[in-house]
Amino acid sequence: MSPFAANFDHIPKISLKYCCAVVLLNARTRIAVQQGENLVPTDRSDEFVVFDSVQKSYDGEILVVKDLNLSMPKGEFLTMLGPSGSGKTTCLMMLAGFETATHGDIRLDGKPINNIPPHKRGIGMVFQNYALFPHMTIGENLGFPLEVRGMGKSEREAKITRALGMVQMEDFVNRRPAQLSGGQQQRVALARALVFEPELVLMDEPLGALDKQLREHMQFEITRLAHDLGITTVYVTHDQTEALTMSDRVAVFNDGRIQQLAPPEDLYERPENSFVAQFIGENNKLDGVVETINGEHCTVRLDDGTLVDAQPVNVSQAGERTRVSIRPERVESNPERLHPDAHLIDAEVLEFIYMGDTFRTRLRVAGNQDFVMKYRNAQDQPRYQKGDKIRIGWRPEDCRALDA
C-alpha cells in the first residue's frame, strides 16, 4: 500500500517529487531548534527532530547551510525566518526529504532519515501554491490520500468532515477549487494537511499569496489549530510579523546559519547581534567605539564624539568598534515620561508623521539623520514641527552595544 497523501498535487511550480510527499501527516512534534553545541538540550528524550552538523551545497563548493545543529522537542510552533538565500527553505526541504544533506545527519523520533524518501517520512506540508487537484471536489481532494492508504469509506468521510470543520469549510465539500477564493483554497490545503491528524507539519510561506487582511486572519487560524491539536509546526517565512505573532520560538537565519533562536519577545527586545536587531522590527543604530566596560554596562563614544551608556552584548573590551541599537518605541522625549536613569541627548526634528494611533518622528541624532522615535497618540504627548530642537532619552538597558 502506498503511503502517499495528496498534500501536493500537480502544480507547475512544484515538481512531482514534491507532490508525492506533501500529505504524509504522521509525526509527533514539538520543535526545538538549536544552533551550536551550547544550545543542545541535556534532556535527549525531547529530541524529536534533530539536525546534527548538517551542511548543504548545491555545487560542491559553496555551502548554503553551514554546520546546522537543531534539536526539536514535540509540540512547538517554530518559525524559520530570514531573507532570501539565507538557508531557511533549504533546511525545510532537507527535513521533508526533497533535498539531501551534503554532510551530517537528520533524525526523526530518534531514527536517521537521510536516506528515507519523502513519502515514507510521515511529514505533511503546506505550500504557498495550494496544490489542489482542480478536477476533484474539495471532499475528493481530502479523501484521496486516505483512499490511497486503503482507508474505508465511512472512516474517510468522518475524517474529511472533521478536517473541514477545523477550518470552517464543511459547506464547501462538493465544490471544486476553482469555485473558491484564495483564502478558501488555503484553508482547504491546510485541512488536507491535517486530515491524517498529523503531529508534524511543515509550511513553506503558505500565506504569501493572500491579501493583508486575510493573511492576518489565517495567521490566527493556523496558530490556533496547531496549538489546539498539539501539532508541531515548522513554518518558513521572510515576513517578520508572521514570525513574531505566530511562533513559540523563531530561528533567524542568515548566510546559512541560525543567527539567533529565541521566543519572539526575547528576539525583539534582546537581539544578540546587529543583523537580528536590523532584521527584526524597526531599529535605530549609532556607530562608535567602546570606551569602558563594567559588567553589564558600557560607555560608547559615538562617531560624532557623543557619549552614551549601553548594555554590552557582543563587545568585550575598550577600543572595540560597536553599533548601538535602540528600538524607536524605547526613545522618549516627554520629560514626565523619562525614566530617572534615562540617558539624554540633543536631537533635531526632521519629520513628524501622524499615523493614527501613533506618531512617528524622524530625528537627527549624533549625526544620524534616520533616527526614529515612535510613541502613542495621547493628549499629553507633544506634536513637533520640522526644525524643533528637543532632548530625547532612553534607559541604558534599552541601548544594546552590538557588533559593528
Stockholm file with secondary structure:
# STOCKHOLM 1.0

chainA/1-404         MSPFAANFDHIPKISLKYCCAVVLLNARTRIAVQQGENLVPTDRSDEFVVFDSVQKSYDGEILVVKDLNLSMPKGEFLTMLGPSGSGKTTCLMMLAGFETATHGDIRLDGKPINNIPPHKRGIGMVFQNYALFPHMTIGENLGFPLEVRGMGKSEREAKITRALGMVQMEDFVNRRPAQLSGGQQQRVALARALVFEPELVLMDEPLGALDKQLREHMQFEITRLAHDLGITTVYVTHDQTEALTMSDRVAVFNDGRIQQLAPPEDLYERPENSFVAQFIGENNKLDGVVETINGEHCTVRLDDGTLVDAQPVNVSQAGERTRVSIRPERVESNPERLHPDAHLIDAEVLEFIYMGDTFRTRLRVAGNQDFVMKYRNAQDQPRYQKGDKIRIGWRPEDCRALDA
#=GR chainA/1-404 SS CCCCCTTSCCBTTBCHHHHHHTBCCCCCCCCCCCCSGGGSCSCGGGCSEEEEEEEEESSSSSEEEEEEEEEECTTCEEEEECCTTSSHHHHHHHHHTSSCCSEEEEEETTEECTTSCGGGSCCEEEESSCCCCTTSCHHHHHHHHHHHTTCCHHHHHHHHHHHHHHTTCGGGTTSCGGGSCHHHHHHHHHHHHHTTCCSEEEEESTTTTSCHHHHHHHHHHHHHHHHHHTCEEEEEESCHHHHHHHCSEEEEEETTEEEEEECHHHHHHSCSSHHHHHHSSCCEEEEEEEEEEETTEEEEEETTSCEEEEEESSCCSTTCEEEEEECGGGCBCCGGGSCTTCEEEEEEEEEEEECSSEEEEEEEETTEEEEEEEEECCTTSCCCCTTCEEEEEECGGGSEEEEC
#=GC SS_cons         CCCCCTTSCCBTTBCHHHHHHTBCCCCCCCCCCCCSGGGSCSCGGGCSEEEEEEEEESSSSSEEEEEEEEEECTTCEEEEECCTTSSHHHHHHHHHTSSCCSEEEEEETTEECTTSCGGGSCCEEEESSCCCCTTSCHHHHHHHHHHHTTCCHHHHHHHHHHHHHHTTCGGGTTSCGGGSCHHHHHHHHHHHHHTTCCSEEEEESTTTTSCHHHHHHHHHHHHHHHHHHTCEEEEEESCHHHHHHHCSEEEEEETTEEEEEECHHHHHHSCSSHHHHHHSSCCEEEEEEEEEEETTEEEEEETTSCEEEEEESSCCSTTCEEEEEECGGGCBCCGGGSCTTCEEEEEEEEEEEECSSEEEEEEEETTEEEEEEEEECCTTSCCCCTTCEEEEEECGGGSEEEEC
//
